[in-house]
Amino acid sequence: MNIETAKKIIETLECVNRSIFGLIPYLEERCSDEELDKLKREIARVSNGIDMNLYPIILKQYPELNPLSVKE
């Protein structure tokens, strides 16, 4: 893949992570404690799947796109 495609994928993955974690305050107001615990666990599982399975595909080829790297 070219770097523009890789950038688009990283941008999308970042949006997905922000969006799913952004649900938590909404869910806290509307779900029982039991439901909330299950939902938070699954949100974490989805995010972990993205981090462990999708990012490495991109970052192997373009390590400079790592959103966690310190930019000076």
C-alpha positions as CSV (number, residue, x, y, z in Angstrom):
1,M,0.0,0.0,0.0
2,N,1.1,3.6,-0.5
3,I,1.6,6.0,2.4
4,E,-1.6,7.9,1.7
5,T,-3.6,4.7,2.1
6,A,-1.7,3.9,5.3
7,K,-2.4,7.4,6.7
8,K,-6.1,7.0,6.0
9,I,-6.2,3.7,7.8
10,I,-4.4,5.1,10.8
11,E,-6.7,8.1,10.9
12,T,-9.8,5.9,10.7
13,L,-8.5,3.6,13.4
14,E,-7.9,6.6,15.7
15,C,-11.5,7.8,15.0
16,V,-12.9,4.4,15.8
17,N,-11.1,4.2,19.1
18,R,-12.1,7.7,20.1
19,S,-15.7,7.0,19.1
20,I,-16.1,3.7,21.0
21,F,-14.5,5.1,24.2
22,G,-16.6,8.2,23.8
23,L,-19.7,6.1,24.3
24,I,-18.8,5.3,27.9
25,P,-20.1,8.5,29.5
26,Y,-23.3,8.1,27.5
27,L,-23.6,4.4,28.6
28,E,-22.9,5.3,32.2
29,E,-26.1,7.3,32.4
30,R,-28.3,4.8,30.7
31,C,-27.1,1.3,31.6
32,S,-27.2,-0.8,34.7
33,D,-23.9,-1.5,36.4
34,E,-23.9,-5.0,35.1
35,E,-24.6,-3.9,31.5
36,L,-22.0,-1.2,31.8
37,D,-19.4,-3.6,32.9
38,K,-20.0,-5.9,30.0
39,L,-20.1,-3.1,27.5
40,K,-16.9,-1.5,28.8
41,R,-15.2,-4.9,28.7
42,E,-16.2,-5.4,25.1
43,I,-15.2,-1.9,24.1
44,A,-11.8,-2.6,25.6
45,R,-11.6,-5.8,23.7
46,V,-12.4,-4.1,20.4
47,S,-9.8,-1.4,21.0
48,N,-7.3,-4.0,21.9
49,G,-8.0,-5.9,18.7
50,I,-7.4,-2.8,16.7
51,D,-4.2,-2.1,18.6
52,M,-2.9,-5.7,18.3
53,N,-4.1,-6.7,14.9
54,L,-4.5,-3.7,12.6
55,Y,-1.9,-1.2,13.6
56,P,1.0,-3.7,13.2
57,I,0.1,-4.3,9.6
58,I,0.5,-0.6,8.8
59,L,3.3,0.3,11.2
60,K,5.5,-2.6,9.9
61,Q,5.7,-0.8,6.6
62,Y,5.4,2.8,7.9
63,P,6.7,3.0,11.5
64,E,6.7,6.8,11.2
65,L,2.9,6.8,11.3
66,N,2.7,5.4,14.8
67,P,0.3,7.7,16.7
68,L,2.1,7.0,19.9
69,S,5.5,8.1,18.8
70,V,6.8,11.3,20.1
71,K,7.0,14.0,17.5
72,E,9.6,16.7,18.0
